[in-house]
Every structure is written in C-alpha cells, then in structure tokens.
Amino acid sequence: MANNMTDTITTPNTENDVNVAATHTAGNSWFNRPVPGVKQNLTAPLTAVETEPSTKCSSCHSVITNTALIFNCYVCPLCDHHLPMSARERLQWFLDEVEGELGQEFTAKDPLGFIDSKPYPQRMLEAQTKTGESEALIVLYGKLRNIEVVACAFDFRFMGGSMGSVVGDRFVQAAEKSLAERKPLICFAASGGARMQEGILSLMQMARTAASIERLRLAGIPYIVVLTNPVYGGVTASLAMLGDIHLAEPKAMIGFAGKRVIEQTVRETLEEPFQRAEFLLEHGVVDEVVHRHQLIDTTYRLLAKLCSQSNVDA
C-alpha cells in the first residue's frame, strides 16, 4: 500500500518536474530569442567623390573631385572635355617660374554713373568678391623653360571676361614690358566682349591694344594668342585675332557675334561645329587646335623657333 501510495505520489512529482523544466526551458528560449527588427543594409564606404569637393562635367555630367581635375589640368578624365580654368591658375600652371605681376595699381572707375539692374560699382564689388581678383585680366611675367615671357589671361568669371579700361591698361602695360625687355607676349583669351558699363571707353581699348600689338610686330617680338572657351565681341575684333600665331583649345567657341544673333540676321540655322575651334581651323582662322596637355610644350616649341632659342626639350 505504502509502495502504491509512494508510486502514486512520486510519479506525478516526476511529471511535474519535467513540465516545470520544459516550461523553464521554453521560458528561457522565449526570453533569449532574437528580437525581430529592421535589418540594417550594409553600405559601402564613401568614395572620394562623396567626401571631397567635386565638380560636375558640363559635357558628360560625371562628377570628378577637384583634386583629380587639378592634376589633370581641368580636363575631364572620362570624356576629355576641357573645363574652364581661372586666369591665375592658368598662368601659374603655364609658367615654370613666376617673377612678378603687372597692373595691380589700376582700378576701374564709373565715368558714366551706369546703372542697369544694379549700379556698376556694385557689380564690380560682387565680381571681385566672387573671383578674388581686382579685374578680368591677370598679367604675370616669368620663365617658360629657359625663355623669359610675359603672359596674360582673361578670367571669364569676372563679368564675363569683359574688356574695360583697366583690362586695356593692363594689356598695354604687358605689351610695353614685352617691348622694352624684348620678351615674347602670350595671351590666353576668354571673353564676352567689351564692357558696356564703360561705354565708348571700353571700345577705345580695341584701338589701344591693337596699336601696342603693332609695335611688337614692328620690333619683331613674338605675340602668341591661345583662344579658350569662349571668345567673342570686341576682344575677338582686336587683340585675340592679331597674334603671330593663333592656337585654340578643342571645341572652344570663337566668334564676333553669337550664333543666335547671326541666325536671326541671316535667317538660317547654323549647325555644329559652327564657331568651334575645329571649324575655324578648317577655314584658316586658327593655326592649330591643341589639347591642353600639349599646350605648354607646343607654345614653348614655337617660341624657341621664333626667338632662335635653344630647345631644352630637344
């Protein structure tokens, strides 16, 4: 009897122990189960384009870091499109050694009290703040390999590289230094034309610059023009088309009046590559279209021949 009672009592206890153990195990597994949630997508590390200052190519729309552009002379590494360079960057890239700068003493005036959507002095101040330059033309002198040169460049960011009285003053001063020291003069042109805010004074610079170039020609001093994108208006009608040799960067737009103005005048549609550097080369206006990577070597080789200097690269 005792055994039966013991068996009766013992058996349920054993079953309860199993149930408790199972419940305890199930409870532990429930508490320890992974909590469902939103899965995190593993992302790749950020690329240089996403972490560094970058520029979008205006031709193929690819994004290139500014560091890569500087090392590639502002030429898109994917589509070979020539992006614009600031005047100072271009001259410092072009010259092997910079010895000095000309024309910083000249400042623009407002002789007409000109106001369009805003006063002329306000436009000048905005352009100076934007570019960090005092005018649209920068003049530096120094060495290209073993040849002493004077070089000037237009900055299209400064009011479209327009030619006002200060631009004329600086160019004439560069030509006079070139004449006095018998150094070749190189000009990188990029302009929308004369500066309307100065009226007839801006147009007078066409005659002034042309006269200074003629003095260089009579003295036998080389004057080379490099046409970049774009070159229009009074600059094309004067100093940009009076060089001994005219080089141009690929696909640069070069002309006097814009394509739209010409189409409205002649009532015809002008297709590509009208006014491109390659079009002007085909029609004899430009002597050679030169890739930016070969521009320094090409210019130096031409100057070495024109100045009867020994070619250090030969």
C-alpha positions as a printed Julia matrix, in Angstrom:
314×3 Matrix{Float64}:
  0.0     0.0     0.0
  2.76    2.22    1.02
  4.51    1.37   -2.19
  1.44    2.14   -4.21
  0.98    5.44   -2.44
  4.62    6.19   -2.94
  4.38    5.31   -6.56
  1.25    7.43   -6.88
  2.9    10.44   -5.22
  6.25   10.01   -6.9
  5.01    9.68  -10.44
  3.12   12.98  -10.56
  6.1    14.74   -8.98
  8.34   13.4   -11.7
  5.93   14.55  -14.37
  5.66   17.99  -12.75
  9.41   18.26  -12.65
  9.55   17.51  -16.35
  6.79   20.02  -17.07
  8.46   22.69  -14.93
 11.8    22.01  -16.62
 10.16   22.18  -20.02
  8.36   25.38  -19.06
 11.59   26.84  -17.69
 13.46   25.88  -20.87
 10.68   27.25  -23.06
 10.66   30.42  -20.99
 14.39   30.86  -21.35
 14.22   30.29  -25.07
 11.39   32.85  -25.36
 13.31   35.47  -23.44
 16.54   34.72  -25.25
 15.1    34.63  -28.73
 16.34   37.33  -31.1
 14.04   40.35  -31.21
 12.72   40.95  -34.75
 13.56   44.35  -36.15
 14.56   46.3   -39.24
 17.55   44.78  -40.94
 20.41   47.19  -41.47
 21.71   47.28  -45.01
 25.48   47.23  -45.07
 26.67   50.19  -47.17
 29.96   50.51  -48.96
 32.48   53.08  -47.67
 32.05   56.58  -49.06
 34.06   57.27  -52.19
 36.34   60.26  -52.71
 33.67   61.94  -54.87
 31.28   61.85  -51.89
 33.75   63.17  -49.33
 35.84   65.71  -51.28
 34.83   68.93  -53.08
 33.82   67.89  -56.58
 32.76   69.35  -59.92
 30.24   68.06  -62.44
 31.48   67.89  -66.03
 29.29   70.06  -68.25
 29.68   67.61  -71.13
 29.24   64.07  -69.75
 27.77   65.15  -66.36
 30.14   62.88  -64.44
 31.31   64.09  -61.02
 35.07   64.46  -60.59
 36.93   65.53  -57.47
 38.59   68.91  -57.67
 41.92   67.3   -56.78
 41.68   64.98  -59.78
 40.76   67.91  -62.03
 43.74   69.95  -60.88
 46.14   67.09  -61.56
 44.53   66.6   -64.98
 44.72   70.32  -65.9
 40.92   70.68  -65.6
 40.3    68.17  -68.38
 37.55   65.62  -67.71
 39.27   62.19  -67.43
 36.15   60.44  -68.78
 35.11   62.46  -71.86
 38.21   64.69  -72.37
 36.11   67.86  -72.16
 38.15   70.99  -71.35
 36.66   72.68  -68.3
 37.37   76.37  -67.63
 40.36   77.49  -65.58
 40.68   80.72  -63.64
 43.17   83.22  -65.05
 45.61   82.99  -62.15
 45.5    79.19  -62.03
 46.14   79.04  -65.77
 49.15   81.35  -65.68
 50.7    79.64  -62.67
 50.21   76.3   -64.41
 51.67   77.66  -67.66
 54.78   79.36  -66.29
 57.61   77.35  -64.78
 58.68   80.35  -62.71
 56.66   83.48  -61.84
 58.78   86.56  -61.24
 56.13   89.25  -60.81
 52.74   90.72  -61.67
 51.72   93.84  -63.59
 48.79   96.23  -63.48
 47.54   95.85  -59.91
 47.72   99.62  -59.46
 44.91  100.18  -61.99
 41.35  100.38  -60.66
 38.07  100.74  -62.55
 36.07  103.98  -62.38
 32.4   104.68  -63.08
 32.6   107.58  -65.57
 29.01  107.16  -66.81
 27.33  106.52  -63.47
 25.96  103.44  -65.23
 23.03  101.57  -63.68
 21.22   98.62  -65.25
 19.62   96.21  -62.78
 22.25   97.39  -60.28
 24.96  100.09  -60.17
 28.27   99.38  -61.91
 30.35   99.74  -58.68
 28.14   97.11  -57.05
 28.7    94.73  -59.98
 32.44   95.27  -59.7
 32.4    94.57  -55.97
 30.4    91.36  -56.47
 32.79   90.17  -59.18
 35.83   90.94  -57.01
 34.3    89.06  -54.08
 33.39   86.08  -56.27
 36.76   85.71  -58.01
 39.23   87.2   -55.54
 40.65   89.29  -58.39
 40.51   93.04  -58.94
 39.86   92.84  -62.71
 39.16   90.48  -65.6
 42.77   90.37  -66.9
 45.75   88.99  -64.98
 49.31   89.71  -66.17
 52.33   87.75  -64.91
 55.89   87.58  -66.19
 58.44   84.85  -65.66
 60.02   81.85  -67.36
 58.69   79.18  -69.67
 61.52   76.63  -69.57
 64.55   78.79  -70.48
 62.61   81.62  -72.19
 61.62   84.84  -70.41
 57.99   85.67  -71.28
 55.14   87.99  -70.37
 51.78   86.21  -70.14
 48.26   87.5   -69.6
 44.95   85.67  -69.19
 41.3    86.67  -69.1
 39.12   85.41  -66.24
 35.65   84.7   -67.66
 34.18   84.55  -64.15
 34.83   88.29  -63.77
 31.86   89.9   -65.57
 32.25   87.52  -68.5
 35.89   88.49  -69.04
 34.66   91.79  -70.47
 37.23   94.32  -71.63
 37.05   97.64  -69.8
 39.59  100.43  -69.42
 41.59   98.59  -66.74
 41.85   95.48  -68.93
 43.17   97.7   -71.72
 45.63   99.38  -69.36
 46.98   96.05  -68.13
 47.34   94.61  -71.63
 49.15   97.71  -72.88
 51.46   97.61  -69.86
 52.21   93.95  -70.6
 52.97   94.79  -74.24
 55.24   97.69  -73.2
 57.22   95.46  -70.83
 57.48   92.86  -73.57
 58.72   95.54  -75.98
 61.18   97.13  -73.54
 62.76   93.82  -72.5
 62.23   92.04  -75.83
 60.26   89.2   -74.26
 57.55   87.27  -76.12
 53.95   88.04  -75.15
 51.37   85.28  -74.72
 47.66   85.98  -74.24
 45.0    83.48  -73.12
 41.75   84.96  -74.38
 38.35   84.19  -72.85
 35.82   86.99  -73.08
 32.3    88.01  -73.94
 33.46   91.29  -75.46
 33.61   94.95  -74.46
 32.19   96.13  -71.11
 29.02   98.08  -71.82
 29.06   99.76  -68.39
 32.01  101.91  -69.56
 30.52  102.82  -72.93
 32.9   104.28  -75.51
 35.84  103.97  -73.1
 35.65  100.2   -73.36
 35.54  100.35  -77.17
 38.64  102.56  -77.19
 40.6    99.65  -75.7
 40.29   97.83  -79.02
 42.37  100.54  -80.71
 44.83  100.82  -77.8
 45.56   97.09  -77.67
 45.82   96.86  -81.47
 48.35   99.72  -81.52
 50.51   98.07  -78.84
 50.45   94.76  -80.76
 51.54   96.56  -83.93
 54.56   97.96  -82.07
 55.51   94.42  -81.08
 55.18   93.29  -84.7
 57.43   96.08  -85.96
 60.04   95.2   -83.32
 59.93   91.52  -84.29
 58.75   90.34  -80.87
 56.5    87.25  -80.97
 52.89   87.55  -79.85
 51.02   84.25  -79.45
 47.28   84.04  -78.72
 45.64   80.99  -77.13
 41.88   81.03  -77.71
 39.93   79.33  -74.92
 36.2    78.89  -74.45
 34.56   81.32  -75.2
 35.98   84.34  -77.08
 33.52   86.87  -78.52
 32.89   90.53  -79.24
 35.44   93.3   -79.06
 38.2    91.03  -77.78
 37.86   88.86  -80.9
 37.8    92.0   -83.04
 41.08   93.26  -81.57
 43.79   91.59  -79.5
 42.55   87.98  -79.88
 42.92   87.96  -83.68
 46.15   89.94  -84.09
 48.64   87.33  -82.97
 51.56   86.0   -84.97
 50.24   82.5   -84.17
 46.74   81.55  -83.04
 46.29   78.38  -81.01
 42.94   77.16  -79.72
 41.74   74.61  -77.22
 39.45   71.84  -78.52
 35.8    72.8   -79.1
 36.33   76.39  -77.94
 33.6    78.78  -79.13
 35.18   81.66  -81.06
 33.43   84.44  -82.94
 32.39   88.07  -83.04
 28.6    87.82  -82.76
 26.89   84.85  -81.12
 25.29   82.06  -83.14
 21.75   83.13  -82.19
 22.33   86.72  -83.33
 23.73   85.5   -86.66
 20.81   83.11  -87.19
 18.33   85.94  -86.61
 20.23   88.1   -89.11
 20.75   85.64  -91.98
 17.54   83.66  -91.3
 19.39   80.34  -91.41
 20.06   77.61  -88.89
 23.77   77.19  -88.18
 24.61   73.63  -87.2
 27.56   72.32  -85.22
 30.52   72.78  -85.36
 29.91   76.38  -86.45
 32.19   78.75  -84.48
 34.01   75.85  -82.84
 37.81   75.85  -82.86
 37.87   72.92  -85.31
 35.58   74.85  -87.7
 37.86   77.89  -87.56
 40.91   75.7   -88.14
 39.29   74.27  -91.26
 38.59   77.8   -92.54
 42.06   79.2   -91.81
 41.29   81.44  -88.83
 43.18   79.3   -86.3
 46.64   77.87  -86.91
 46.33   74.81  -84.68
 43.92   73.21  -82.21
 46.0    71.99  -79.26
 44.95   69.74  -76.4
 45.57   71.36  -73.03
 48.01   68.61  -72.05
 50.21   69.54  -75.03
 49.71   73.3   -74.84
 52.81   74.16  -72.8
 55.13   72.04  -74.95
 53.62   73.37  -78.2
 53.9    77.0   -77.12
 57.45   76.54  -75.91
 58.49   74.83  -79.14
 57.04   77.71  -81.2
 58.72   80.35  -79.04
 62.06   78.56  -79.24
 61.88   78.76  -83.05
 60.6    82.34  -83.18
 63.17   83.6   -80.66
 66.05   81.47  -82.03
 66.49   79.94  -78.58
 67.93   76.5   -77.91
 65.17   73.97  -77.27
 65.96   72.4   -73.89
 63.45   69.62  -74.59
 65.14   68.55  -77.84
